[in-house]
Amino acid sequence: MQDFTAGGIHALHTSFASSGDPEFDRRIQQLVSDWGVRESNELIAEMIVTALRMGSDAVPVPDLKLINRSLKELRQASKAFAPYQGIRKIAIFGSARTGPSAEEFQAAERFAKEMQQRGFMIITGGGDGIMGAAQRGAGRQASFGLNIRLPFEQKANEIIDGDPKLVSFNYFFTRKVNFIKETHAIALFPGGFGTMDEGFECLTLMQTGKARIIPVILVDRKGGTYWKSWTEFLRTHLLGQGLISADDFSLFRITEELEEAVGEVLQFYRNFHSYRWVGPDLVIRLHEQ
């Protein structure tokens, strides 16, 4: 099982945090055992304790609804991804409004097909446009869709609609957690606020050490200026005012060549397996020494 923080969240533990009442602790742990839980019993018991504490804390009902629904969404997504833990995946983002005749649409379809042929599964937001193009390229069997319930625009594309690997979310934050948690690389095609949101989310988490380093490729059409203009904004306003460092530009790569985009991901994983922080030490695993 992969840890998307690479061991970076040092405060996590697996021992049972007591409710403060030994008899309640015994009853909770017995309930977990009676339910038939075979693994991570103490973590499950601690989650029950946390839920009970929210009751005694008089947490407002709207907050309880949000927490409850979030937990259900995270469980549903974990269940969908669980059978495919051993397969690398790439998340592909881009506008839902891009039409089939656009160069970006066709590039996303070809890129997803290339990655699928190299053993990667494809994760998209499950909608139309760039997302639908990527899933057309990858095919239904190699696709995941993380759809968001919206009052307009977003709906599942025909490739992933009805598939058990389509997960619907009410909240963007639970959806984004799963994009970052489950993917081994990210490709961003031109898009709107959502594409910017996902891109900056990933870069922020990597920059701050809250997520492991993975390839992030910004793909444009031939002669396109979308990502060039975006990078110029970062250099002029963020770097120029000292809000980021020059090293942060190493977190992503811009290209308009699909072969280069594919090669960037393949080269990253050519010998690299994974890395993990163990206390102050960074432990890197390779396929070959």
GUZA-56785 format. One record per residue (C-alpha): residue in one letter; x, y, z. Coordinates in steps of 0.5 Angstrom, whole numbers, plus 2048, in hexadecimal, padded with zeros to 3 digits. Last residue first. Layout:
<atoms>
AXYZ
...
</atoms>
This chain:
<atoms>
Q82B7FE7F1
E8257FC7ED
H81D7FD7EE
L81F8037F3
R81C8047FA
I81E80B7FD
V81E80C804
L81F813807
D82181480E
P81F819813
G819814816
V81880F810
W81681380A
R81480F804
Y81680E7FD
S81380A7F8
H8158057F2
F81A8097ED
N81E8057E8
R81A8077E2
Y81580B7E6
F8178127E4
Q8198107DD
L81280D7DC
V80E8147DE
E8138197DA
G8138147D4
V80B8147D4
A80B81C7D4
E81181C7CF
E80D8187CA
L80781C7CB
E80B8227C9
E8088297CB
T80C8297D1
I80D82C7D8
R8108297DE
F80E8297E5
L8118297EC
S81882C7EA
F8158337EA
D8158337F1
D81C8337F1
A81C83B7EF
S81883C7F6
I81183E7F7
L80E8457FA
G8158497F9
Q81184E7F5
G81484D7EE
L8138457F0
L80B8467F1
H80A84C7EC
T80E84C7E6
R8118447E6
L80A8427E8
F8068467E3
E80B8447DE
T80A83D7DF
W80383E7DE
S8048417D8
K80883B7D5
W8038367D8
Y7FE8397D3
T80283C7CD
G8018367C8
G8068357C2
K80482E7C2
R7FF82C7C7
D80082D7CF
V8028287D4
L8048297DB
I8088237DE
V8088227E5
P80D81C7E7
I80C81A7EE
I80F81C7F5
R80B8197FB
A80681D7FE
K806822805
G80D824803
T80C82B803
Q80E82C7FB
M80A8257FA
L8048277FD
T80482E7FA
L80582B7F3
C8008267F3
E7FB82B7F6
F7FD8307F1
G7FC82C7EB
E7F58297EE
D7F28307EF
M7F58337E8
T7F182D7E4
G7EB82F7E8
F7EC8367E7
G7EC8357DF
G7F08307DB
P7F682F7D6
F7F98287D7
L7FC8267DE
A7FF81F7DE
I80081C7E5
A8048177E7
H8048117EC
T7FD8127EE
E7F980F7F4
K7FA8147FA
I7FA81A7F6
F7F38197F2
N7F08167F8
V7F281C7FC
K7EF8207F7
R7E881D7F7
T7E881D7FE
F7E98257FE
F7E48267F8
Y7DE8237FC
N7D88207F9
F7DC81A7F6
S7DA8157F1
V7DF80F7F0
L7DF80C7E9
K7E48057EA
P7DD8017EA
D7DB8037E3
G7D58067E2
D7D780C7DE
I7DF80B7DC
I7DF80C7D5
E7D88107D4
N7DB8167D8
A7D88177DF
K7D581D7E0
Q7D88247E2
E7D582A7DF
F7CF82D7E4
P7CD82C7EB
L7D38287EC
R7D58217EF
I7DC8207EE
N7DF81A7EA
L7E58167EC
G7E58117E6
F7EA80B7E5
S7EC8097DF
A7F08027DC
Q7EA7FE7DB
R7E68047D8
G7EB8057D2
A7F28097D3
G7F180E7CD
R7E980F7CE
Q7EB8107D5
A7F08167D4
A7EB8197CF
G7E58197D4
M7EA81C7D9
I7EC8217D4
G7E58237D2
D7E081F7D6
G7DF81D7DD
G7E28177E1
G7E781C7E5
T7ED8187E2
I7F18127E5
I7F580E7DF
M7F88077E0
F7FF8067DF
G8028007DB
R8068037D5
Q8008027D1
Q7FC8067D6
M80180C7D5
E80180C7CE
K7F980C7CE
A7F98117D3
F7FE8167CF
R7FA8147C8
E7F38167CB
A7F681C7CF
A7F981F7C8
Q7F381E7C4
F7EF8227CA
E7F58277CA
E7F58287C2
A7ED82A7C2
S7E88267BE
P7E68227C4
G7E38287C8
T7E782B7CE
R7E182D7D3
A7E38287D9
S7EA82B7D9
G7F08287DB
F7F38227E0
I7F681C7DF
A7F88177E5
I7FD8127E4
K7FD80B7E7
R8028067E9
I7FF7FF7EA
G8007FB7F0
Q7FA7FE7F4
Y7F57FC7EF
P7F07F87F3
A7F07FE7F9
F7EE8047F4
A7E78037F4
K7E68017FC
S7EB8077FD
A7E680C7F9
Q7E08097FD
R7E380A804
L7E6811802
E7DF813800
K7DB810806
L7E081380B
S7DF81A807
R7D7819808
N7D8818810
I7DD81E811
L7D882280D
K7D2820810
L7D5821817
D7D7828815
P7D082A813
V7CE82681A
P7D282B81E
V7D7827822
A7D4826829
D7DB82482C
S7D881E82F
G7D681B828
M7DC81D825
R7E081982A
L7DB813828
A7DE814821
T7E5814823
V7E480E827
I7E180A821
M7E780D81D
E7EC80A823
A7E9803822
I7EA80381B
L7F180581C
E7F27FF821
N7EF7FA81D
S7F47FB817
E7F27F5814
R7ED7EF815
V7E77F3817
G7E17EE818
W7DC7F281B
D7DD7EF821
S7E47F1822
V7E27F8821
L7DD7F8826
Q7E27F482B
Q7E77FA82A
I7E17FF82B
R7DF7FB831
R7E67FB834
D7E7802833
F7E1804836
E7E280083C
P7E980383D
D7E780A83C
G7EB80F83A
S7E980E833
S7F080B831
A7F480C82B
F7F5806828
S7FC805825
T7FD80681D
H80180D81E
L801813819
A80581981C
H80B818817
I80781A811
G80C81A80B
G80C81280B
A80C812803
T806817804
F8028137FF
D80380D803
Q8038077FE
M800800800
</atoms>
